[in-house]
Amino acid sequence: MKTDPNVDTTLAALSDPTRRAVIDLLRVQPRRAGELADALSMNAAALSRHLRVLRKSGLIVDDEVEHDARVRLYRLQPDAFVSLRDWLNEVEAFWGDQLQSFKRHAERRSVRPKK
């Protein structure tokens, strides 16, 4: 089975610990860039590069705050995680099958009489 290209994009975006930290913060609630930068002890320019990668990957979106067009509110885009979740479920099913097969094999060997 061929892996959905979105999985590669998602994994590449999540390969950086700072971007994973941003995702963790946004899982709690949407936040402004300044709040994210403060929580991660980063300057705005460094965080901006990470936010760009996460936006391009589709994992987050930014919205204008109603009363101030200069302020952006970042939030998760849950649909962007579907391909990754599906792929992980397939991998988990594969390993579950493999481990069950190994368990049956080990159990068969353990019940054989010793010579």
C-alpha positions in Angstrom: 0.0 0.0 0.0 1.3 3.4 -0.9 1.5 6.1 1.8 -0.5 9.2 1.4 1.8 12.1 0.6 0.1 14.1 3.3 1.7 11.8 5.9 5.1 12.7 4.6 4.3 16.4 4.9 2.8 16.0 8.4 5.7 14.0 9.6 8.2 16.5 8.2 6.4 19.4 9.9 6.3 17.4 13.2 9.9 16.4 13.1 11.0 19.5 14.9 10.5 19.6 18.7 9.5 23.3 18.7 6.8 22.6 16.1 5.5 19.7 18.2 5.5 22.1 21.2 3.4 24.6 19.3 0.9 21.8 18.4 0.8 20.8 22.1 0.0 24.4 23.1 -2.7 24.7 20.4 -4.3 21.5 21.5 -5.3 23.3 24.7 -6.6 26.5 23.0 -6.0 28.8 20.0 -3.3 31.4 20.7 -1.7 34.5 19.3 1.8 34.3 18.0 3.1 36.4 20.9 1.6 34.0 23.4 3.2 31.0 21.7 6.6 32.8 21.6 6.3 33.6 25.3 5.3 30.1 26.2 8.3 28.7 24.2 10.8 31.4 25.3 11.4 32.3 21.6 11.7 35.5 19.7 9.0 36.3 17.2 11.2 35.8 14.1 12.3 32.3 15.2 8.7 31.3 15.9 7.5 32.8 12.7 9.5 30.3 10.7 8.0 27.4 12.6 4.5 28.8 12.2 5.1 29.1 8.5 6.0 25.4 8.2 3.0 24.3 10.2 0.7 26.5 8.1 2.1 25.2 4.8 1.7 21.6 6.0 -2.0 22.4 6.8 -1.7 21.5 10.5 -2.6 24.9 11.7 -4.5 27.9 10.4 -4.5 31.5 11.4 -7.5 33.8 11.6 -7.7 37.6 12.1 -8.9 38.7 15.5 -12.2 40.5 15.0 -11.2 43.9 16.4 -7.5 44.0 15.2 -6.5 42.9 11.7 -2.8 43.0 12.8 -3.3 40.2 15.3 -3.5 36.5 14.2 -5.0 33.8 16.2 -3.5 30.3 15.5 -5.5 27.1 15.9 -5.2 23.5 14.9 -6.7 22.1 11.7 -7.9 18.7 12.9 -8.6 17.3 9.4 -4.9 17.7 8.6 -4.1 14.9 11.1 -6.5 12.3 9.5 -4.0 10.9 7.0 -1.4 10.5 9.8 -3.9 8.8 12.1 -5.0 6.4 9.3 -1.4 5.5 8.5 -0.6 4.9 12.2 -3.7 2.7 12.5 -2.4 0.6 9.6 1.1 0.3 11.1 -0.4 -0.6 14.5 -2.7 -3.2 12.9 0.4 -4.7 11.1 2.4 -5.0 14.3 -0.6 -6.3 16.2 -1.0 -9.1 13.7 2.8 -9.8 13.8 2.8 -9.9 17.6 -0.2 -12.2 17.7 1.5 -14.5 15.3 4.6 -14.6 17.4 2.6 -15.2 20.5 0.9 -18.2 18.9 4.3 -19.5 17.8 5.8 -19.1 21.2 2.8 -20.8 22.9 3.0 -23.8 20.5 6.7 -24.2 21.3 6.2 -24.0 25.0 3.6 -26.8 25.1 5.8 -29.3 23.3 7.1 -32.1 25.5 10.8 -31.8 26.3 13.0 -34.6 25.0 
